[in-house]
Amino acid sequence: MAFYELRQYPIHPGKMDEWVAYMEEVIIPFQVSQGMVITGSYRSEDDATYVWTRRFEDDAECEALYEKVYKSDAWVNEISKSIPEMIERSGINVLRMVATPKSVVQ
């Protein structure tokens, strides 16, 4: 069954613009090139939290894409190295969601 991930990241003070640029210019294009389906990207009005959503067809696809993205040389040796200076990793929250029957995202 298809599901979504809603991912919430606390952003270090003054780093939101830099984080959004990194997401939109590096992380999202890389993940999409590996097969991830990114369905939304948002910033809170107070610039304290960044939120994004991804869609997976099932657990098997999720596991395969996690492996492909997060264990890749590009992610491990390049992309991930800049992340800790912009977000507070210990505060990351990931929520798996399933659309309701009448949701427009079905």
C-alpha positions in Angstrom: 0.0 0.0 0.0 1.3 3.4 -0.9 2.3 5.8 1.9 3.9 9.2 2.5 6.6 10.4 4.7 6.3 13.7 6.4 9.7 14.8 7.5 10.2 17.7 9.9 13.7 19.2 10.5 14.6 21.8 13.1 16.8 24.4 11.4 19.7 26.2 13.1 18.9 29.9 13.6 19.7 32.0 10.5 20.2 28.9 8.3 16.8 28.5 6.7 17.6 30.2 3.4 20.9 28.2 3.1 19.0 25.0 3.9 16.2 25.6 1.4 18.8 26.3 -1.3 20.7 23.1 -0.4 17.5 21.1 -0.5 16.3 22.5 -3.8 19.6 22.6 -5.6 21.3 19.5 -4.2 19.3 17.1 -2.1 16.0 17.0 -3.9 17.5 16.7 -7.4 19.8 14.0 -6.2 17.1 12.0 -4.5 14.7 12.4 -7.5 17.5 11.2 -9.8 17.7 8.0 -7.7 13.9 7.4 -8.0 12.5 9.2 -4.9 9.1 10.9 -5.4 9.2 14.2 -3.5 5.7 15.6 -3.2 6.3 18.8 -1.2 8.8 21.1 0.4 7.9 23.7 3.0 9.4 26.1 5.5 7.6 27.3 8.6 6.7 31.0 8.8 9.1 31.4 11.7 11.9 29.7 9.8 12.4 27.3 12.7 11.2 24.1 10.9 11.6 22.7 7.4 9.1 20.1 6.3 9.0 17.9 3.2 7.0 14.9 2.0 7.9 11.9 -0.1 5.7 9.1 -1.5 6.5 5.4 -1.6 4.5 2.6 -3.3 5.3 0.1 -0.5 7.8 -0.9 2.1 9.9 -2.7 -0.4 10.3 0.4 -2.6 11.1 2.5 0.5 13.8 0.1 1.6 15.3 -0.1 -1.8 15.4 3.7 -2.3 16.8 4.3 1.2 19.6 1.9 0.4 20.2 3.5 -3.0 20.2 7.1 -1.7 21.7 7.0 1.8 24.4 4.4 1.1 25.5 5.9 -2.1 29.0 7.3 -2.4 27.6 10.7 -3.4 25.5 10.9 -0.2 28.0 9.5 2.2 31.1 11.3 0.9 29.6 14.6 -0.3 26.0 15.5 0.3 25.6 14.5 3.9 28.7 16.4 5.1 27.0 19.8 4.9 23.8 18.9 6.6 24.8 19.1 10.4 25.8 22.8 10.0 22.2 23.7 8.9 19.8 21.3 10.8 19.6 19.9 14.3 19.6 16.1 13.5 18.6 15.0 16.9 15.3 16.9 16.5 14.3 15.3 13.2 10.7 13.8 13.2 9.5 11.4 10.5 5.8 10.5 10.3 4.6 7.8 7.9 1.1 8.5 6.6 -1.5 6.7 4.5 -4.0 8.8 2.5 -7.7 8.6 3.5 -10.1 7.2 0.9 -11.3 10.6 -0.3 -7.9 12.4 -0.2 -7.0 14.1 -3.5 -3.5 12.4 -3.2 -4.9 8.9 -3.8 
